[in-house]
Amino acid sequence: MKMLSPVVGGWYKDLETHELFEVVAWDPSTLTIEAQFLDGEVTEYDLDAWRQLTLAQAEAPEDWRTPFELDDDDGMDPDSPYHPEDWNNPVSMIEPDTMYGVEDY
């Protein structure tokens, strides 16, 4: 199989371990390649080790949050003034009376 050249930002799949990773750095002076796996782990390969890998180019995963260990709950703002658990609370729907001419400072 033809050796794939490391491209920063390129996604590869190791055909032996079936792991998907992205090349995050390539240093031609030291001949080292840094790769980040989907679980966030970063590893470094020298060029000889890279040549021994059985790789295929791959598409980037659809869920880009995986390396950062984010889930859907991380997008919720705990300081938001309106929380879903209050939607059924009738007190949360009471609007204050308007008092014209009175300003609170």
C-alpha positions as CSV (number, residue, x, y, z in Angstrom):
1,M,0.0,0.0,0.0
2,K,1.2,3.5,-0.8
3,M,2.4,5.6,2.1
4,L,0.3,8.7,2.7
5,S,2.1,11.9,3.3
6,P,1.1,13.6,6.6
7,V,-1.0,16.7,6.0
8,V,-1.8,19.0,8.9
9,G,-5.5,19.1,9.3
10,G,-5.9,15.8,7.3
11,W,-7.9,12.9,8.8
12,Y,-6.6,9.3,8.6
13,K,-7.9,5.9,9.6
14,D,-5.5,3.3,10.9
15,L,-6.8,0.2,9.1
16,E,-5.3,-2.2,11.7
17,T,-6.8,-0.6,14.8
18,H,-9.7,1.2,13.1
19,E,-8.9,4.4,14.9
20,L,-9.6,7.8,13.4
21,F,-7.2,10.6,14.0
22,E,-6.2,14.1,12.7
23,V,-2.6,15.2,12.0
24,V,-2.2,18.3,14.1
25,A,1.5,19.0,13.5
26,W,4.3,18.0,11.0
27,D,7.8,19.0,11.7
28,P,10.1,18.3,8.7
29,S,13.2,19.3,10.6
30,T,12.8,16.5,13.2
31,L,10.7,14.3,11.0
32,T,7.9,13.9,13.5
33,I,4.2,13.9,13.1
34,E,1.7,14.7,15.9
35,A,-1.7,13.2,15.7
36,Q,-4.9,13.7,17.8
37,F,-7.3,10.8,18.2
38,L,-11.1,11.2,18.6
39,D,-10.8,10.8,22.4
40,G,-8.5,13.7,22.6
41,E,-5.3,11.7,23.1
42,V,-2.3,13.2,21.3
43,T,0.6,11.0,20.1
44,E,3.8,11.6,18.1
45,Y,5.1,9.4,15.4
46,D,8.6,9.6,13.8
47,L,8.7,9.2,10.1
48,D,9.8,5.6,10.2
49,A,6.8,4.7,12.5
50,W,4.5,6.7,10.2
51,R,5.6,4.6,7.2
52,Q,4.8,1.4,9.0
53,L,1.2,2.4,9.7
54,T,-1.5,1.0,7.4
55,L,-3.5,4.2,6.7
56,A,-6.4,5.4,4.6
57,Q,-7.5,9.0,4.2
58,A,-10.8,9.6,6.0
59,E,-13.5,12.2,6.2
60,A,-13.6,14.4,9.3
61,P,-16.1,13.2,11.9
62,E,-19.5,14.9,11.9
63,D,-19.4,15.6,15.6
64,W,-16.4,17.9,16.0
65,R,-16.9,18.1,19.8
66,T,-15.7,14.6,20.5
67,P,-12.0,15.5,21.1
68,F,-13.0,18.2,23.5
69,E,-15.3,15.8,25.5
70,L,-18.3,18.1,25.1
71,D,-21.8,16.9,25.2
72,D,-25.2,18.5,24.6
73,D,-25.6,19.7,28.2
74,D,-22.4,21.8,27.9
75,G,-24.2,24.3,25.7
76,M,-26.7,25.1,28.3
77,D,-26.1,28.4,30.2
78,P,-26.7,27.8,33.9
79,D,-27.0,31.6,34.4
80,S,-29.8,31.9,31.8
81,P,-32.7,33.8,33.4
82,Y,-35.3,31.3,31.9
83,H,-34.9,27.7,32.6
84,P,-37.0,24.9,31.0
85,E,-37.8,23.4,34.4
86,D,-39.7,26.7,35.1
87,W,-41.9,26.5,32.1
88,N,-44.8,24.8,34.0
89,N,-44.5,27.2,36.9
90,P,-47.4,29.7,36.8
91,V,-45.4,32.2,38.9
92,S,-42.8,32.5,36.1
93,M,-45.4,33.9,33.8
94,I,-46.6,36.8,36.0
95,E,-45.7,40.1,34.4
96,P,-44.9,43.0,36.7
97,D,-47.3,46.0,36.9
98,T,-46.1,49.0,35.1
99,M,-45.7,52.1,37.2
100,Y,-45.3,55.2,35.0
101,G,-43.3,58.0,36.4
102,V,-41.5,55.9,39.0
103,E,-37.9,55.0,38.4
104,D,-35.9,52.8,40.7
105,Y,-32.3,53.6,41.0
